Amino acid sequence: MRVVPSVTVTPAASIGGINLNLQDGICGVVLTGAGTGMLGLLTPIMVLSLADAISKGVTQTAEPEAYKTVKEIYSEAPPGSPFYLMLAANTSTLVSLLDITNANGAKKLVDFANGNLRGLVVMRTPAGGYTPATDEFVDSDAHLAMANALAFQKAYFAAHTPLRIALGFRVADATSDTIYDPSSAGNNAVLPVIGDTANGGLVAMGIILGKFAATTAEINIGRNKDGALNINNFYIGAEQITPPSDGSPWFQDINALIGTGYCTVTTYPNGIAGYYISDDPLATNADADNVNNLADGRIQDKAAIIAYKTYIRELKDNVDINADGTMSAISVKYLEGQIFNNINLNMGSQISGNPVVYIDPTQLFNAGPVQIELGVTRKGCLRQIDVLLALS
């Protein structure tokens, strides 16, 4: 949808908005599991708390990876926050799980959620003896899955179920100098995540899910004002990102990973305690893509949902037509006013200023679909602050 900043609309006061009761933070997660306990493989469930997950078979004994993920989710999100979960076999690849034609991949979970998901997490722990296709710092399966992830997101966007995908980049060979650069991927569907709360090279997606559930669409999931994460350590591969007390090696290139475009965890010097999510970059170039971080993507997705829910009500309704085949001015202003008010009512506090809505009054009514242009201005995000200090 093209932004038309020079056109503004002041709809009639008699046109009211519709509260759509949209929830910004509902996510789903597909991860590997055993499937030998109460919860079988490829069986989607909805979870509302750690206790609820345990009652459905996500126990520390039967499904340790899923249990850890759920526990981390609710260390950041309040109990009662809904999310969806599905286990896949450890022989599954990220490429196959994100194949939109795979009925037993992530598609199964998204369809089970019936349009409620705003975020999707896909991660894996491979089977023993697994060897990546290429020897790199991160498992090459992750970046090989990027094209499928983009196609997956585009397909659901077209089906009026917009969502963003957080993809787990497992550390495969920490000694390799070949590090995939997600910022070069041109993929604004994917949040590339690296690092874990435990030693071992996996990905702590639970804290990403928890922060997603706990924040509204316009807020960076790493916002420092919300306080430090409820974790005690963070690792890239086998090395923690802060100096260990025993003097053992530690990962000193966390800023390089952040600069390359990974979402991970960081710390701040000079007595700022705790761990914080570094940022929310999507796997694209910020200079070339207007939707280059998760908050922007979530805002775009929310506006798309509101537009769909607004105009689905108008289908097959009557409108007045002028003698030349164009819509009457009253009908044009009515349709503009509907989306204007619904955007303001359902996300007005999440954008800067009013939405911009425009219907070209010269388009012929019987020449095809009525084209409506909608533009919203995102909130800015203070990613860097430079202080110029001088004594006077």
BALOBA-1460 file (C-alpha; in Angstrom, 3 decimals):
// residues 392
<rec num="1" residu="m" x="0.000" y="0.000" z="0.000"/>
<rec num="2" residu="r" x="1.515" y="3.357" z="-1.099"/>
<rec num="3" residu="v" x="1.708" y="6.246" z="1.327"/>
<rec num="4" residu="v" x="0.246" y="9.524" z="0.067"/>
<rec num="5" residu="p" x="1.482" y="12.075" z="2.606"/>
<rec num="6" residu="s" x="-0.019" y="15.083" z="0.829"/>
<rec num="7" residu="v" x="-3.618" y="13.933" z="1.281"/>
<rec num="8" residu="t" x="-5.432" y="14.028" z="4.588"/>
<rec num="9" residu="v" x="-8.977" y="13.140" z="5.491"/>
<rec num="10" residu="t" x="-11.285" y="14.611" z="8.086"/>
<rec num="11" residu="p" x="-14.222" y="12.210" z="8.150"/>
<rec num="12" residu="a" x="-17.676" y="13.180" z="9.265"/>
<rec num="13" residu="a" x="-18.178" y="13.037" z="13.023"/>
<rec num="14" residu="s" x="-21.178" y="10.767" z="12.546"/>
<rec num="15" residu="i" x="-18.971" y="7.929" z="11.220"/>
<rec num="16" residu="g" x="-17.896" y="5.908" z="14.245"/>
<rec num="17" residu="g" x="-15.044" y="3.442" z="14.574"/>
<rec num="18" residu="i" x="-15.331" y="-0.242" z="15.412"/>
<rec num="19" residu="n" x="-13.251" y="-1.645" z="18.277"/>
<rec num="20" residu="l" x="-11.776" y="-4.836" z="16.816"/>
<rec num="21" residu="n" x="-10.193" y="-6.025" z="20.102"/>
<rec num="22" residu="l" x="-6.963" y="-7.001" z="18.380"/>
<rec num="23" residu="q" x="-4.228" y="-8.683" z="20.434"/>
<rec num="24" residu="d" x="-0.687" y="-7.762" z="19.408"/>
<rec num="25" residu="g" x="1.333" y="-10.354" z="21.275"/>
<rec num="26" residu="i" x="0.019" y="-13.804" z="20.365"/>
<rec num="27" residu="c" x="2.799" y="-16.064" z="19.070"/>
<rec num="28" residu="g" x="3.344" y="-19.630" z="18.051"/>
<rec num="29" residu="v" x="6.482" y="-21.748" z="18.381"/>
<rec num="30" residu="v" x="7.577" y="-24.821" z="16.448"/>
<rec num="31" residu="l" x="10.522" y="-26.640" z="18.035"/>
<rec num="32" residu="t" x="11.934" y="-30.107" z="18.172"/>
<rec num="33" residu="g" x="10.808" y="-32.601" z="20.776"/>
<rec num="34" residu="a" x="10.633" y="-36.283" z="21.631"/>
<rec num="35" residu="g" x="6.867" y="-36.705" z="21.296"/>
<rec num="36" residu="t" x="7.001" y="-39.842" z="23.428"/>
<rec num="37" residu="g" x="5.054" y="-38.473" z="26.376"/>
<rec num="38" residu="m" x="1.562" y="-37.035" z="26.700"/>
<rec num="39" residu="l" x="2.141" y="-34.515" z="23.884"/>
<rec num="40" residu="g" x="2.799" y="-36.141" z="20.530"/>
<rec num="41" residu="l" x="4.723" y="-34.737" z="17.607"/>
<rec num="42" residu="l" x="2.860" y="-32.446" z="15.199"/>
<rec num="43" residu="t" x="0.089" y="-31.913" z="17.762"/>
<rec num="44" residu="p" x="-0.608" y="-28.159" z="18.108"/>
<rec num="45" residu="i" x="-1.767" y="-26.893" z="21.510"/>
<rec num="46" residu="m" x="-2.550" y="-23.527" z="23.089"/>
<rec num="47" residu="v" x="-0.821" y="-22.733" z="26.371"/>
<rec num="48" residu="l" x="-1.714" y="-20.091" z="28.985"/>
<rec num="49" residu="s" x="0.959" y="-20.657" z="31.642"/>
<rec num="50" residu="l" x="3.843" y="-22.924" z="32.605"/>
<rec num="51" residu="a" x="1.481" y="-24.984" z="34.765"/>
<rec num="52" residu="d" x="-0.909" y="-25.301" z="31.830"/>
<rec num="53" residu="a" x="1.935" y="-26.477" z="29.584"/>
<rec num="54" residu="i" x="3.006" y="-29.068" z="32.152"/>
<rec num="55" residu="s" x="-0.559" y="-30.371" z="32.391"/>
<rec num="56" residu="k" x="-0.511" y="-30.876" z="28.611"/>
<rec num="57" residu="g" x="2.713" y="-32.881" z="28.624"/>
<rec num="58" residu="v" x="5.409" y="-30.209" z="28.349"/>
<rec num="59" residu="t" x="7.383" y="-31.442" z="31.353"/>
<rec num="60" residu="q" x="11.060" y="-31.044" z="32.124"/>
<rec num="61" residu="t" x="11.507" y="-34.821" z="31.949"/>
<rec num="62" residu="a" x="9.545" y="-35.590" z="28.778"/>
<rec num="63" residu="e" x="10.236" y="-32.417" z="26.750"/>
<rec num="64" residu="p" x="13.181" y="-30.502" z="28.281"/>
<rec num="65" residu="e" x="13.656" y="-28.098" z="25.342"/>
<rec num="66" residu="a" x="9.980" y="-27.166" z="25.161"/>
<rec num="67" residu="y" x="9.787" y="-26.893" z="28.965"/>
<rec num="68" residu="k" x="12.777" y="-24.512" z="29.026"/>
<rec num="69" residu="t" x="11.194" y="-22.413" z="26.272"/>
<rec num="70" residu="v" x="7.834" y="-22.163" z="28.049"/>
<rec num="71" residu="k" x="9.498" y="-21.348" z="31.355"/>
<rec num="72" residu="e" x="11.454" y="-18.522" z="29.708"/>
<rec num="73" residu="i" x="8.323" y="-17.212" z="27.998"/>
<rec num="74" residu="y" x="6.529" y="-16.766" z="31.285"/>
<rec num="75" residu="s" x="9.586" y="-15.242" z="32.936"/>
<rec num="76" residu="e" x="8.847" y="-12.227" z="30.692"/>
<rec num="77" residu="a" x="5.130" y="-12.522" z="29.850"/>
<rec num="78" residu="p" x="2.391" y="-12.617" z="32.504"/>
<rec num="79" residu="p" x="0.528" y="-15.899" z="33.120"/>
<rec num="80" residu="g" x="-2.586" y="-15.998" z="31.002"/>
<rec num="81" residu="s" x="-0.743" y="-14.751" z="27.901"/>
<rec num="82" residu="p" x="-1.802" y="-17.203" z="25.190"/>
<rec num="83" residu="f" x="0.631" y="-18.797" z="22.828"/>
<rec num="84" residu="y" x="0.623" y="-21.841" z="20.578"/>
<rec num="85" residu="l" x="3.148" y="-24.687" z="20.529"/>
<rec num="86" residu="m" x="3.920" y="-27.670" z="18.328"/>
<rec num="87" residu="l" x="6.702" y="-30.244" z="18.527"/>
<rec num="88" residu="a" x="8.476" y="-31.575" z="15.444"/>
<rec num="89" residu="a" x="10.889" y="-34.480" z="15.056"/>
<rec num="90" residu="n" x="14.601" y="-33.719" z="15.480"/>
<rec num="91" residu="t" x="15.106" y="-34.927" z="11.906"/>
<rec num="92" residu="s" x="13.058" y="-31.958" z="10.656"/>
<rec num="93" residu="t" x="14.951" y="-29.091" z="9.071"/>
<rec num="94" residu="l" x="14.109" y="-25.404" z="9.241"/>
<rec num="95" residu="v" x="13.848" y="-25.495" z="5.458"/>
<rec num="96" residu="s" x="11.130" y="-28.163" z="5.586"/>
<rec num="97" residu="l" x="9.308" y="-26.680" z="8.586"/>
<rec num="98" residu="l" x="8.950" y="-23.359" z="6.753"/>
<rec num="99" residu="d" x="7.901" y="-24.873" z="3.449"/>
<rec num="100" residu="i" x="4.430" y="-23.423" z="2.839"/>
<rec num="101" residu="t" x="3.457" y="-26.601" z="0.965"/>
<rec num="102" residu="n" x="4.350" y="-28.832" z="3.938"/>
<rec num="103" residu="a" x="1.075" y="-29.573" z="5.727"/>
<rec num="104" residu="n" x="3.041" y="-30.977" z="8.687"/>
<rec num="105" residu="g" x="5.335" y="-28.008" z="9.091"/>
<rec num="106" residu="a" x="4.802" y="-24.611" z="10.693"/>
<rec num="107" residu="k" x="1.730" y="-24.233" z="8.494"/>
<rec num="108" residu="k" x="-0.092" y="-26.749" z="10.689"/>
<rec num="109" residu="l" x="0.415" y="-24.618" z="13.796"/>
<rec num="110" residu="v" x="-0.532" y="-21.338" z="12.087"/>
<rec num="111" residu="d" x="-3.715" y="-22.862" z="10.695"/>
<rec num="112" residu="f" x="-4.565" y="-24.349" z="14.102"/>
<rec num="113" residu="a" x="-4.337" y="-20.861" z="15.617"/>
<rec num="114" residu="n" x="-7.037" y="-19.748" z="13.161"/>
<rec num="115" residu="g" x="-5.633" y="-16.355" z="12.267"/>
<rec num="116" residu="n" x="-4.662" y="-15.315" z="15.814"/>
<rec num="117" residu="l" x="-0.869" y="-15.422" z="15.462"/>
<rec num="118" residu="r" x="1.072" y="-12.210" z="15.050"/>
<rec num="119" residu="g" x="4.443" y="-13.883" z="15.483"/>
<rec num="120" residu="l" x="5.881" y="-17.303" z="14.676"/>
<rec num="121" residu="v" x="9.057" y="-18.802" z="16.138"/>
<rec num="122" residu="v" x="10.765" y="-21.708" z="14.376"/>
<rec num="123" residu="m" x="13.825" y="-23.393" z="15.883"/>
<rec num="124" residu="r" x="15.386" y="-26.836" z="16.066"/>
<rec num="125" residu="t" x="17.824" y="-29.079" z="17.872"/>
<rec num="126" residu="p" x="19.124" y="-31.539" z="15.268"/>
<rec num="127" residu="a" x="19.472" y="-35.253" z="15.805"/>
<rec num="128" residu="g" x="22.768" y="-36.678" z="16.991"/>
<rec num="129" residu="g" x="25.297" y="-37.050" z="14.200"/>
<rec num="130" residu="y" x="23.753" y="-34.230" z="12.166"/>
<rec num="131" residu="t" x="26.198" y="-32.387" z="9.907"/>
<rec num="132" residu="p" x="25.263" y="-29.004" z="8.403"/>
<rec num="133" residu="a" x="25.423" y="-28.611" z="4.642"/>
<rec num="134" residu="t" x="28.368" y="-26.224" z="5.012"/>
<rec num="135" residu="d" x="30.815" y="-25.584" z="7.840"/>
<rec num="136" residu="e" x="29.954" y="-22.136" z="9.193"/>
<rec num="137" residu="f" x="29.615" y="-20.298" z="12.493"/>
<rec num="138" residu="v" x="25.843" y="-20.815" z="12.428"/>
<rec num="139" residu="d" x="23.991" y="-23.857" z="11.159"/>
<rec num="140" residu="s" x="23.572" y="-23.287" z="7.420"/>
<rec num="141" residu="d" x="20.064" y="-24.757" z="7.671"/>
<rec num="142" residu="a" x="18.959" y="-21.434" z="9.167"/>
<rec num="143" residu="h" x="19.996" y="-19.213" z="6.283"/>
<rec num="144" residu="l" x="18.961" y="-21.820" z="3.737"/>
<rec num="145" residu="a" x="15.469" y="-21.534" z="5.263"/>
<rec num="146" residu="m" x="15.287" y="-17.763" z="4.722"/>
<rec num="147" residu="a" x="13.713" y="-17.972" z="1.261"/>
<rec num="148" residu="n" x="11.027" y="-20.358" z="2.527"/>
<rec num="149" residu="a" x="10.381" y="-18.097" z="5.505"/>
<rec num="150" residu="l" x="9.794" y="-15.097" z="3.241"/>
<rec num="151" residu="a" x="7.479" y="-17.086" z="0.958"/>
<rec num="152" residu="f" x="5.654" y="-18.398" z="4.043"/>
<rec num="153" residu="q" x="5.094" y="-14.897" z="5.424"/>
<rec num="154" residu="k" x="3.978" y="-13.513" z="2.062"/>
<rec num="155" residu="a" x="1.480" y="-16.346" z="1.593"/>
<rec num="156" residu="y" x="-0.147" y="-15.717" z="4.958"/>
<rec num="157" residu="f" x="-0.106" y="-11.949" z="4.432"/>
<rec num="158" residu="a" x="-2.018" y="-12.508" z="1.187"/>
<rec num="159" residu="a" x="-4.447" y="-14.718" z="3.128"/>
<rec num="160" residu="h" x="-5.082" y="-11.850" z="5.615"/>
<rec num="161" residu="t" x="-3.072" y="-13.514" z="8.399"/>
<rec num="162" residu="p" x="0.014" y="-11.282" z="8.583"/>
<rec num="163" residu="l" x="2.791" y="-12.361" z="10.941"/>
<rec num="164" residu="r" x="6.555" y="-12.052" z="11.414"/>
<rec num="165" residu="i" x="8.886" y="-15.011" z="11.861"/>
<rec num="166" residu="a" x="11.677" y="-15.333" z="14.446"/>
<rec num="167" residu="l" x="14.202" y="-17.861" z="13.184"/>
<rec num="168" residu="g" x="16.661" y="-19.619" z="15.477"/>
<rec num="169" residu="f" x="20.279" y="-19.432" z="14.260"/>
<rec num="170" residu="r" x="21.979" y="-22.247" z="16.154"/>
<rec num="171" residu="v" x="25.739" y="-21.917" z="16.656"/>
<rec num="172" residu="a" x="27.266" y="-24.868" z="14.786"/>
<rec num="173" residu="d" x="31.019" y="-24.159" z="14.701"/>
<rec num="174" residu="a" x="32.157" y="-21.364" z="16.984"/>
<rec num="175" residu="t" x="35.689" y="-21.577" z="15.541"/>
<rec num="176" residu="s" x="34.556" y="-20.744" z="11.997"/>
<rec num="177" residu="d" x="35.158" y="-17.268" z="10.594"/>
<rec num="178" residu="t" x="32.323" y="-17.712" z="8.087"/>
<rec num="179" residu="i" x="29.422" y="-15.866" z="9.707"/>
<rec num="180" residu="y" x="26.199" y="-15.402" z="7.762"/>
<rec num="181" residu="d" x="25.172" y="-11.733" z="7.423"/>
<rec num="182" residu="p" x="21.370" y="-11.530" z="7.830"/>
<rec num="183" residu="s" x="21.255" y="-7.809" z="7.052"/>
<rec num="184" residu="s" x="22.130" y="-8.640" z="3.436"/>
<rec num="185" residu="a" x="19.190" y="-11.019" z="2.976"/>
<rec num="186" residu="g" x="16.554" y="-8.472" z="1.920"/>
<rec num="187" residu="n" x="14.059" y="-10.394" z="4.040"/>
<rec num="188" residu="n" x="11.779" y="-8.255" z="6.205"/>
<rec num="189" residu="a" x="9.754" y="-11.296" z="7.231"/>
<rec num="190" residu="v" x="12.439" y="-12.716" z="9.540"/>
<rec num="191" residu="l" x="13.924" y="-11.735" z="12.902"/>
<rec num="192" residu="p" x="17.259" y="-13.657" z="13.061"/>
<rec num="193" residu="v" x="17.969" y="-14.708" z="16.655"/>
<rec num="194" residu="i" x="21.211" y="-16.106" z="18.066"/>
<rec num="195" residu="g" x="22.389" y="-17.111" z="21.550"/>
<rec num="196" residu="d" x="21.041" y="-19.033" z="24.523"/>
<rec num="197" residu="t" x="20.658" y="-18.850" z="28.286"/>
<rec num="198" residu="a" x="22.570" y="-22.131" z="28.551"/>
<rec num="199" residu="n" x="25.884" y="-23.415" z="27.242"/>
<rec num="200" residu="g" x="25.430" y="-25.469" z="24.099"/>
<rec num="201" residu="g" x="24.778" y="-23.477" z="20.954"/>
<rec num="202" residu="l" x="20.969" y="-23.496" z="20.980"/>
<rec num="203" residu="v" x="18.678" y="-20.448" z="20.855"/>
<rec num="204" residu="a" x="16.752" y="-18.942" z="23.793"/>
<rec num="205" residu="m" x="13.578" y="-18.220" z="21.864"/>
<rec num="206" residu="g" x="11.516" y="-18.227" z="25.055"/>
<rec num="207" residu="i" x="12.688" y="-14.769" z="26.074"/>
<rec num="208" residu="i" x="11.938" y="-13.435" z="22.573"/>
<rec num="209" residu="l" x="8.442" y="-14.956" z="22.728"/>
<rec num="210" residu="g" x="7.896" y="-13.586" z="26.222"/>
<rec num="211" residu="k" x="8.917" y="-10.060" z="25.270"/>
<rec num="212" residu="f" x="6.783" y="-10.236" z="22.121"/>
<rec num="213" residu="a" x="3.773" y="-11.241" z="24.210"/>
<rec num="214" residu="a" x="4.453" y="-8.552" z="26.811"/>
<rec num="215" residu="t" x="4.774" y="-5.625" z="24.378"/>
<rec num="216" residu="t" x="2.377" y="-3.894" z="22.048"/>
<rec num="217" residu="a" x="3.156" y="-3.736" z="18.345"/>
<rec num="218" residu="e" x="4.958" y="-0.378" z="18.233"/>
<rec num="219" residu="i" x="7.436" y="-1.161" z="21.040"/>
<rec num="220" residu="n" x="10.922" y="-2.543" z="20.448"/>
<rec num="221" residu="i" x="11.085" y="-5.880" z="22.311"/>
<rec num="222" residu="g" x="14.490" y="-4.791" z="23.650"/>
<rec num="223" residu="r" x="13.280" y="-1.506" z="25.187"/>
<rec num="224" residu="n" x="15.628" y="-0.813" z="28.108"/>
<rec num="225" residu="k" x="12.975" y="1.059" z="30.060"/>
<rec num="226" residu="d" x="11.174" y="-2.245" z="30.662"/>
<rec num="227" residu="g" x="14.108" y="-3.476" z="32.759"/>
<rec num="228" residu="a" x="16.614" y="-6.292" z="32.507"/>
<rec num="229" residu="l" x="15.673" y="-9.764" z="31.373"/>
<rec num="230" residu="n" x="14.965" y="-12.399" z="34.000"/>
<rec num="231" residu="i" x="18.044" y="-14.437" z="33.114"/>
<rec num="232" residu="n" x="21.360" y="-15.022" z="34.886"/>
<rec num="233" residu="n" x="23.647" y="-15.658" z="31.940"/>
<rec num="234" residu="f" x="23.797" y="-15.692" z="28.167"/>
<rec num="235" residu="y" x="25.964" y="-17.705" z="25.791"/>
<rec num="236" residu="i" x="27.058" y="-17.696" z="22.187"/>
<rec num="237" residu="g" x="27.909" y="-21.325" z="21.627"/>
<rec num="238" residu="a" x="29.856" y="-22.524" z="24.678"/>
<rec num="239" residu="e" x="31.068" y="-19.082" z="25.768"/>
<rec num="240" residu="q" x="29.150" y="-16.596" z="27.885"/>
<rec num="241" residu="i" x="29.025" y="-12.962" z="26.818"/>
<rec num="242" residu="t" x="30.415" y="-11.589" z="30.104"/>
<rec num="243" residu="p" x="33.783" y="-12.493" z="31.681"/>
<rec num="244" residu="p" x="33.392" y="-15.631" z="33.857"/>
<rec num="245" residu="s" x="34.552" y="-15.395" z="37.449"/>
<rec num="246" residu="d" x="36.912" y="-18.346" z="36.944"/>
<rec num="247" residu="g" x="38.778" y="-16.561" z="34.155"/>
<rec num="248" residu="s" x="37.758" y="-19.011" z="31.421"/>
<rec num="249" residu="p" x="37.261" y="-17.761" z="27.817"/>
<rec num="250" residu="w" x="34.257" y="-15.646" z="26.980"/>
<rec num="251" residu="f" x="32.635" y="-14.452" z="23.744"/>
<rec num="252" residu="q" x="33.956" y="-10.964" z="23.051"/>
<rec num="253" residu="d" x="32.426" y="-10.303" z="19.621"/>
<rec num="254" residu="i" x="28.792" y="-9.825" z="20.626"/>
<rec num="255" residu="n" x="28.777" y="-6.308" z="19.158"/>
<rec num="256" residu="a" x="29.971" y="-7.697" z="15.836"/>
<rec num="257" residu="l" x="27.002" y="-10.083" z="15.739"/>
<rec num="258" residu="i" x="24.663" y="-7.223" z="16.620"/>
<rec num="259" residu="g" x="26.205" y="-5.048" z="13.914"/>
<rec num="260" residu="t" x="25.721" y="-7.823" z="11.372"/>
<rec num="261" residu="g" x="21.993" y="-7.821" z="12.068"/>
<rec num="262" residu="y" x="21.331" y="-10.532" z="14.654"/>
<rec num="263" residu="c" x="18.871" y="-10.162" z="17.499"/>
<rec num="264" residu="t" x="20.656" y="-11.350" z="20.626"/>
<rec num="265" residu="v" x="21.336" y="-10.277" z="24.210"/>
<rec num="266" residu="t" x="23.760" y="-7.619" z="25.374"/>
<rec num="267" residu="t" x="24.997" y="-5.891" z="28.510"/>
<rec num="268" residu="y" x="25.938" y="-2.289" z="29.289"/>
<rec num="269" residu="p" x="29.085" y="-1.103" z="31.109"/>
<rec num="270" residu="n" x="29.570" y="1.116" z="34.157"/>
<rec num="271" residu="g" x="27.264" y="-0.508" z="36.657"/>
<rec num="272" residu="i" x="24.190" y="-1.061" z="34.453"/>
<rec num="273" residu="a" x="23.135" y="-4.432" z="35.817"/>
<rec num="274" residu="g" x="21.522" y="-7.262" z="33.893"/>
<rec num="275" residu="y" x="21.012" y="-8.517" z="30.355"/>
<rec num="276" residu="y" x="18.934" y="-6.820" z="27.642"/>
<rec num="277" residu="i" x="17.705" y="-7.795" z="24.191"/>
<rec num="278" residu="s" x="20.074" y="-6.029" z="21.803"/>
<rec num="279" residu="d" x="17.543" y="-4.775" z="19.228"/>
<rec num="280" residu="d" x="14.787" y="-6.066" z="16.937"/>
<rec num="281" residu="p" x="16.349" y="-6.065" z="13.422"/>
<rec num="282" residu="l" x="14.672" y="-7.840" z="10.549"/>
<rec num="283" residu="a" x="16.977" y="-9.573" z="8.066"/>
<rec num="284" residu="t" x="17.171" y="-6.690" z="5.632"/>
<rec num="285" residu="n" x="19.146" y="-3.535" z="4.914"/>
<rec num="286" residu="a" x="17.800" y="-0.596" z="6.891"/>
<rec num="287" residu="d" x="18.859" y="1.882" z="4.190"/>
<rec num="288" residu="a" x="16.989" y="0.010" z="1.447"/>
<rec num="289" residu="d" x="13.895" y="-1.286" z="3.267"/>
<rec num="290" residu="n" x="11.410" y="0.915" z="5.108"/>
<rec num="291" residu="v" x="10.225" y="-2.102" z="7.146"/>
<rec num="292" residu="n" x="13.529" y="-3.093" z="8.716"/>
<rec num="293" residu="n" x="12.747" y="-3.948" z="12.320"/>
<rec num="294" residu="l" x="10.196" y="-6.049" z="14.132"/>
<rec num="295" residu="a" x="8.170" y="-3.150" z="15.535"/>
<rec num="296" residu="d" x="7.734" y="-1.679" z="12.046"/>
<rec num="297" residu="g" x="6.643" y="-5.066" z="10.727"/>
<rec num="298" residu="r" x="4.153" y="-5.534" z="13.548"/>
<rec num="299" residu="i" x="2.659" y="-2.080" z="12.911"/>
<rec num="300" residu="q" x="2.340" y="-2.788" z="9.190"/>
<rec num="301" residu="d" x="0.690" y="-6.127" z="9.937"/>
<rec num="302" residu="k" x="-1.761" y="-4.585" z="12.390"/>
<rec num="303" residu="a" x="-2.780" y="-1.873" z="9.910"/>
<rec num="304" residu="a" x="-3.336" y="-4.580" z="7.278"/>
<rec num="305" residu="i" x="-5.597" y="-6.549" z="9.616"/>
<rec num="306" residu="i" x="-7.646" y="-3.460" z="10.463"/>
<rec num="307" residu="a" x="-8.008" y="-2.571" z="6.779"/>
<rec num="308" residu="y" x="-9.207" y="-6.084" z="5.978"/>
<rec num="309" residu="k" x="-11.662" y="-6.232" z="8.875"/>
<rec num="310" residu="t" x="-12.958" y="-2.768" z="7.994"/>
<rec num="311" residu="y" x="-13.657" y="-3.367" z="4.329"/>
<rec num="312" residu="i" x="-14.852" y="-6.954" z="4.532"/>
<rec num="313" residu="r" x="-17.994" y="-5.422" z="6.070"/>
<rec num="314" residu="e" x="-18.479" y="-3.149" z="3.066"/>
<rec num="315" residu="l" x="-18.456" y="-5.852" z="0.383"/>
<rec num="316" residu="k" x="-21.673" y="-6.132" z="-1.650"/>
<rec num="317" residu="d" x="-23.099" y="-2.976" z="-0.086"/>
<rec num="318" residu="n" x="-24.650" y="-0.243" z="-2.247"/>
<rec num="319" residu="v" x="-22.894" y="3.022" z="-3.075"/>
<rec num="320" residu="d" x="-24.081" y="6.039" z="-5.037"/>
<rec num="321" residu="i" x="-22.594" y="6.478" z="-8.523"/>
<rec num="322" residu="n" x="-22.181" y="9.664" z="-10.543"/>
<rec num="323" residu="a" x="-23.340" y="9.897" z="-14.162"/>
<rec num="324" residu="d" x="-19.740" y="9.436" z="-15.404"/>
<rec num="325" residu="g" x="-19.340" y="6.119" z="-13.538"/>
<rec num="326" residu="t" x="-17.321" y="7.426" z="-10.613"/>
<rec num="327" residu="m" x="-18.365" y="7.048" z="-6.982"/>
<rec num="328" residu="s" x="-20.223" y="9.911" z="-5.377"/>
<rec num="329" residu="a" x="-18.261" y="12.194" z="-3.063"/>
<rec num="330" residu="i" x="-20.388" y="11.036" z="-0.119"/>
<rec num="331" residu="s" x="-19.543" y="7.358" z="-0.790"/>
<rec num="332" residu="v" x="-15.856" y="8.185" z="-1.157"/>
<rec num="333" residu="k" x="-15.753" y="10.070" z="2.136"/>
<rec num="334" residu="y" x="-17.680" y="7.308" z="3.877"/>
<rec num="335" residu="l" x="-15.183" y="4.626" z="2.830"/>
<rec num="336" residu="e" x="-12.235" y="6.865" z="3.693"/>
<rec num="337" residu="g" x="-13.779" y="7.658" z="7.056"/>
<rec num="338" residu="q" x="-14.330" y="4.028" z="7.987"/>
<rec num="339" residu="i" x="-10.653" y="3.085" z="7.829"/>
<rec num="340" residu="f" x="-9.521" y="6.440" z="9.246"/>
<rec num="341" residu="n" x="-11.600" y="5.966" z="12.383"/>
<rec num="342" residu="n" x="-10.854" y="2.265" z="12.774"/>
<rec num="343" residu="i" x="-7.105" y="2.855" z="12.561"/>
<rec num="344" residu="n" x="-7.330" y="5.652" z="15.117"/>
<rec num="345" residu="l" x="-9.550" y="3.659" z="17.463"/>
<rec num="346" residu="n" x="-7.563" y="0.414" z="17.325"/>
<rec num="347" residu="m" x="-3.987" y="1.667" z="17.015"/>
<rec num="348" residu="g" x="-4.024" y="5.462" z="17.174"/>
<rec num="349" residu="s" x="-1.687" y="5.521" z="20.192"/>
<rec num="350" residu="q" x="0.765" y="3.234" z="18.377"/>
<rec num="351" residu="i" x="1.431" y="5.478" z="15.369"/>
<rec num="352" residu="s" x="2.583" y="9.068" z="14.910"/>
<rec num="353" residu="g" x="-0.262" y="11.385" z="13.952"/>
<rec num="354" residu="n" x="-3.341" y="10.409" z="11.987"/>
<rec num="355" residu="p" x="-3.467" y="7.793" z="9.259"/>
<rec num="356" residu="v" x="-3.535" y="9.041" z="5.680"/>
<rec num="357" residu="v" x="-6.416" y="7.666" z="3.589"/>
<rec num="358" residu="y" x="-7.157" y="8.457" z="-0.037"/>
<rec num="359" residu="i" x="-9.575" y="7.196" z="-2.685"/>
<rec num="360" residu="d" x="-9.002" y="8.611" z="-6.163"/>
<rec num="361" residu="p" x="-12.432" y="10.098" z="-6.967"/>
<rec num="362" residu="t" x="-11.808" y="9.812" z="-10.728"/>
<rec num="363" residu="q" x="-11.514" y="6.000" z="-10.795"/>
<rec num="364" residu="l" x="-14.398" y="4.325" z="-12.556"/>
<rec num="365" residu="f" x="-16.518" y="2.187" z="-10.271"/>
<rec num="366" residu="n" x="-17.019" y="-0.615" z="-12.824"/>
<rec num="367" residu="a" x="-13.381" y="-0.721" z="-13.998"/>
<rec num="368" residu="g" x="-12.204" y="-3.141" z="-11.315"/>
<rec num="369" residu="p" x="-11.676" y="-3.185" z="-7.558"/>
<rec num="370" residu="v" x="-12.017" y="0.133" z="-5.747"/>
<rec num="371" residu="q" x="-8.461" y="1.214" z="-4.896"/>
<rec num="372" residu="i" x="-7.976" y="2.696" z="-1.424"/>
<rec num="373" residu="e" x="-4.589" y="4.014" z="-0.288"/>
<rec num="374" residu="l" x="-3.720" y="3.858" z="3.404"/>
<rec num="375" residu="g" x="-0.570" y="5.219" z="5.022"/>
<rec num="376" residu="v" x="0.467" y="5.179" z="8.670"/>
<rec num="377" residu="t" x="3.527" y="6.839" z="10.195"/>
<rec num="378" residu="r" x="5.432" y="4.614" z="12.588"/>
<rec num="379" residu="k" x="6.804" y="5.682" z="15.934"/>
<rec num="380" residu="g" x="10.494" y="6.519" z="15.999"/>
<rec num="381" residu="c" x="12.892" y="4.399" z="18.059"/>
<rec num="382" residu="l" x="15.901" y="5.816" z="19.968"/>
<rec num="383" residu="r" x="18.517" y="3.262" z="18.935"/>
<rec num="384" residu="q" x="21.525" y="5.475" z="19.571"/>
<rec num="385" residu="i" x="22.031" y="8.634" z="21.582"/>
<rec num="386" residu="d" x="25.215" y="10.715" z="21.248"/>
<rec num="387" residu="v" x="25.882" y="13.307" z="23.956"/>
<rec num="388" residu="l" x="28.167" y="16.200" z="23.063"/>
<rec num="389" residu="l" x="29.712" y="17.198" z="26.376"/>
<rec num="390" residu="a" x="31.555" y="20.414" z="27.119"/>
<rec num="391" residu="l" x="32.483" y="22.385" z="30.200"/>
<rec num="392" residu="s" x="31.541" y="26.064" z="30.197"/>
